[in-house]
């Protein structure tokens, strides 16, 4: 018996690991963008405080809300920009690759001379 049939589960596991890594990377992408946008907004706070200082005290909260809402909407953009179609295509490609590798090793083990 050769070693090649034992490699088929490893190839499938490799595809599963690559798929999970893609899913985690895509899940983390919005969080990285939000963290970067939060850093940008924090950098704007001193300038906003200086610009709002001359306003009367009762007007400040409304201006804060208006400015932050506008800058957040401009900075964040659409929240649902996760490329689901690309992820599904990647998943299908990895599954096909695992199937091809498994078939290749099966055919190779059938046609090879045992050691």
trRosetta pair geometry for C-beta under 8 A, 3 or more apart (Angstrom, degrees):
i j d omega theta_ij theta_ji phi_ij phi_ji
1 5 7.8 -61 -176 29 100 122
1 114 6.8 35 2 -122 12 129
2 5 7.1 112 80 2 81 85
2 109 4.5 -162 63 -136 131 98
2 112 5.9 62 -75 79 159 128
2 114 5.8 -135 -60 -111 84 76
2 115 7.4 109 -108 -2 78 90
3 6 5.5 -60 -172 37 60 117
3 7 6.8 64 138 -32 81 101
4 7 5.6 -51 -156 22 43 115
4 8 7.9 58 152 -33 64 86
4 105 4.0 -172 -178 -179 100 95
4 106 7.0 -179 130 -72 114 27
4 108 5.5 -159 -133 84 162 104
4 109 3.7 -156 62 -61 129 112
4 112 7.4 122 -11 21 141 142
5 8 6.0 -29 -166 0 47 115
5 105 6.8 168 -77 128 32 108
5 106 6.4 63 -97 -99 79 70
5 109 5.6 -65 -37 19 82 173
6 9 7.2 -49 -174 30 46 100
6 10 7.4 41 138 -10 67 112
7 10 5.1 -60 -156 42 51 117
7 11 6.1 55 148 -26 79 100
7 101 7.6 -102 131 150 105 104
7 102 7.9 -172 102 -108 76 58
7 105 5.1 -143 70 -137 117 167
8 11 5.7 -52 -148 32 32 111
8 12 6.6 30 155 -15 64 104
8 101 7.3 162 -119 110 58 85
8 102 3.8 68 -136 -128 100 95
8 105 5.9 -153 -63 68 82 131
8 106 6.9 36 -71 -51 132 94
9 12 5.6 -54 -147 39 37 111
9 13 6.1 39 153 -21 68 106
10 13 5.5 -52 -144 37 32 112
10 14 6.3 39 152 -24 64 102
11 14 5.6 -48 -149 31 32 116
11 15 6.7 33 151 -17 62 102
11 97 7.9 -138 175 127 105 78
11 98 4.9 152 135 -143 91 72
11 101 4.0 -161 -153 99 153 135
11 102 5.6 -159 68 -57 137 77
11 105 7.5 -178 -20 -1 142 136
12 15 5.7 -52 -153 35 34 112
12 16 6.5 35 149 -19 65 104
12 98 4.6 93 -99 -176 54 134
12 102 6.8 26 -47 -59 96 128
13 16 5.5 -52 -148 37 35 113
13 17 6.3 36 152 -20 66 104
14 17 5.7 -54 -148 36 31 111
14 18 6.4 30 154 -17 64 106
14 98 7.0 171 65 -99 87 101
15 18 5.8 -54 -146 38 31 110
15 19 6.2 34 154 -20 64 107
15 94 4.1 144 -158 163 95 98
15 95 6.2 125 164 -83 145 37
15 97 6.1 165 -97 76 118 99
15 98 3.7 -73 -19 -53 148 125
16 19 5.6 -55 -148 37 30 113
16 20 6.3 29 155 -18 65 106
17 20 5.8 -53 -145 37 31 110
17 21 6.3 34 153 -21 64 105
18 21 5.6 -52 -148 35 32 114
18 22 6.5 35 152 -19 64 103
18 94 5.5 -169 85 -124 121 138
19 22 5.7 -53 -152 34 32 112
19 23 6.5 33 151 -19 65 104
19 90 7.3 155 -115 122 72 97
19 91 5.4 68 -130 -114 118 79
19 94 5.3 -161 -61 74 98 161
20 23 5.5 -50 -147 36 35 113
20 24 6.3 33 154 -17 66 105
21 24 5.8 -54 -146 39 30 109
21 25 6.2 32 154 -20 64 107
22 25 5.7 -56 -146 37 30 112
22 26 6.3 24 158 -14 65 107
22 87 6.3 157 142 -134 118 86
22 90 5.5 -170 -156 121 167 148
22 91 7.6 -149 75 -65 144 75
23 26 6.0 -60 -147 41 28 106
23 27 6.1 27 155 -19 65 109
23 87 7.0 87 -91 -157 65 127
24 27 5.6 -54 -141 38 31 111
24 28 6.1 25 159 -17 65 110
25 28 6.0 -61 -146 39 27 107
25 29 6.7 45 152 -43 61 97
26 29 5.7 -33 -150 5 35 120
26 82 5.9 88 173 -155 107 103
26 83 7.2 -114 -130 50 124 78
26 87 5.8 -24 -44 -86 168 130
27 30 7.6 -58 -178 27 35 97
27 31 7.7 21 139 -4 62 114
28 31 5.3 -64 -158 44 51 114
28 32 6.0 53 147 -25 81 103
29 32 5.8 -54 -147 34 31 110
29 33 6.5 30 155 -17 65 105
29 82 7.3 142 67 -110 124 82
30 33 5.5 -54 -148 38 36 112
30 34 6.2 36 155 -20 68 105
30 79 7.3 56 -142 -167 131 74
30 82 7.0 -51 -42 -69 117 100
31 34 5.7 -51 -144 37 32 111
31 35 6.4 35 154 -20 63 104
32 35 5.7 -53 -148 35 31 112
32 36 6.5 31 153 -17 64 106
33 36 5.8 -57 -150 38 32 111
33 37 6.2 29 153 -17 66 108
33 76 7.9 105 137 -136 112 64
34 37 5.6 -55 -144 40 32 111
34 38 6.2 37 154 -23 65 104
34 76 7.6 25 -104 -117 74 100
35 38 5.6 -50 -147 33 31 113
35 39 6.6 34 152 -20 62 102
36 39 5.7 -51 -153 33 33 113
36 40 6.6 33 149 -18 64 103
37 40 5.5 -50 -149 35 36 113
37 41 6.3 35 153 -18 67 104
37 72 7.7 88 161 -135 126 66
37 75 4.8 131 -144 145 112 123
37 76 6.0 64 -151 -80 168 70
38 41 5.7 -53 -145 38 32 110
38 42 6.3 35 154 -20 65 105
39 42 5.7 -53 -147 36 30 112
39 43 6.5 34 152 -22 63 104
40 43 5.6 -55 -153 33 32 113
40 44 6.7 30 150 -19 64 105
40 75 6.4 180 86 -138 138 142
41 44 5.6 -55 -153 34 37 113
41 45 7.1 59 148 -45 63 88
41 68 7.5 63 -154 -137 124 87
41 71 6.6 134 -111 121 94 125
41 72 7.1 22 -93 -84 138 80
41 75 7.0 -132 -60 24 98 171
42 45 5.7 -27 -158 -6 40 119
43 46 7.9 -49 178 21 38 96
44 47 5.6 -67 -164 47 57 110
44 48 5.7 56 143 -26 86 108
44 71 6.8 -147 102 -177 171 163
45 48 5.6 -58 -143 38 32 112
45 49 6.2 33 160 -21 68 104
46 49 5.7 -53 -146 35 31 111
46 50 6.4 30 156 -17 64 106
47 50 5.8 -55 -148 38 32 111
47 51 6.3 28 154 -17 66 108
48 51 5.7 -58 -145 39 31 108
48 52 6.0 15 161 -8 68 113
48 64 7.3 90 161 -119 127 75
48 67 6.1 154 -134 123 120 152
49 52 6.1 -65 -140 46 26 101
49 53 6.4 51 155 -52 62 94
50 53 5.8 -31 -151 -4 30 120
52 55 5.3 -46 -168 20 64 122
52 60 5.3 95 169 -131 120 91
52 63 5.6 165 -119 100 114 134
52 64 6.7 27 -107 -67 165 81
52 67 7.9 -117 -63 0 121 152
55 59 4.6 -114 169 86 115 118
55 60 5.3 148 92 -73 122 74
55 63 6.1 -144 -79 4 178 155
56 59 4.8 82 63 7 85 109
56 60 7.5 -137 93 -26 44 83
57 60 6.0 -39 -155 5 35 119
58 61 7.8 -48 -172 21 37 98
59 62 6.1 -69 -166 45 49 108
59 63 6.0 42 147 -19 81 113
60 63 5.8 -65 -145 41 31 108
60 64 6.0 36 159 -24 69 106
61 64 5.6 -51 -145 33 31 115
61 65 6.4 30 157 -18 64 105
62 65 5.8 -54 -149 36 31 111
62 66 6.3 29 154 -17 65 107
63 66 5.6 -55 -145 39 33 111
63 67 6.1 28 159 -16 68 108
64 67 6.1 -61 -145 40 25 105
64 68 6.0 15 162 -11 65 114
65 68 6.1 -59 -139 43 25 105
65 69 6.0 26 162 -20 63 112
66 69 6.0 -57 -143 37 24 110
66 70 6.3 19 160 -14 62 110
67 70 6.0 -60 -148 39 27 107
67 71 6.1 16 160 -11 66 112
68 71 6.0 -58 -138 43 29 103
68 72 5.8 29 162 -20 66 111
69 72 5.9 -57 -141 38 24 109
69 73 6.2 23 160 -17 62 109
70 73 6.0 -57 -146 38 27 108
70 74 6.3 22 156 -15 63 110
71 74 5.7 -55 -145 40 32 110
71 75 5.9 26 158 -17 68 112
72 75 5.8 -58 -137 42 28 105
72 76 5.7 13 170 -9 67 115
73 76 6.5 -56 -126 43 21 100
74 77 7.8 6 172 -61 25 65
76 79 6.6 -4 158 -76 114 79
77 81 7.3 12 114 -30 114 139
78 81 5.5 111 93 -50 100 99
82 87 7.7 -6 157 -17 94 135
83 86 3.9 7 141 26 121 120
83 87 6.2 140 102 -21 75 86
84 87 5.5 -55 -147 37 35 113
84 88 6.3 36 155 -20 68 104
85 88 5.7 -52 -148 36 32 111
85 89 6.4 32 153 -18 64 105
86 89 5.7 -53 -147 37 33 112
86 90 6.3 36 152 -21 64 105
87 90 5.6 -52 -148 35 32 113
87 91 6.4 35 152 -21 64 104
88 91 5.6 -50 -148 34 33 114
88 92 6.5 32 153 -17 64 104
89 92 5.8 -53 -148 37 32 110
89 93 6.3 34 152 -20 64 107
90 93 5.6 -56 -148 37 31 114
90 94 6.4 30 155 -19 65 105
91 94 5.9 -55 -148 36 29 109
91 95 6.4 29 154 -17 64 106
92 95 5.8 -54 -148 37 31 111
92 96 6.3 31 154 -18 65 107
93 96 5.7 -55 -146 38 30 110
93 97 6.2 33 153 -21 65 106
94 97 5.5 -51 -145 35 33 113
94 98 6.4 33 155 -19 65 103
95 98 5.8 -53 -149 35 31 110
95 99 6.4 30 152 -18 64 107
96 99 5.7 -54 -147 38 32 112
96 100 6.2 33 154 -20 66 106
97 100 5.7 -54 -146 37 30 111
97 101 6.3 30 156 -19 65 106
98 101 5.8 -53 -145 36 30 110
98 102 6.3 31 155 -18 63 108
99 102 5.8 -56 -149 38 29 112
99 103 6.3 27 155 -16 65 108
100 103 5.8 -57 -146 40 30 109
100 104 6.1 35 154 -25 65 107
101 104 5.6 -52 -146 34 30 115
101 105 6.5 22 158 -13 64 106
102 105 6.1 -60 -149 39 28 104
102 106 6.3 30 153 -20 64 107
103 106 5.6 -54 -146 36 32 113
103 107 6.2 29 157 -15 66 106
104 107 6.0 -60 -150 40 27 107
104 108 6.1 25 153 -19 64 112
105 108 5.4 -52 -139 40 33 114
105 109 6.1 33 159 -21 66 105
106 109 6.0 -58 -147 36 27 106
106 110 6.5 25 154 -18 63 107
107 110 5.8 -55 -147 36 32 111
107 111 6.3 10 161 -2 66 113
108 111 6.2 -69 -143 48 27 98
108 112 5.8 29 160 -32 67 116
109 112 5.8 -52 -130 29 29 113
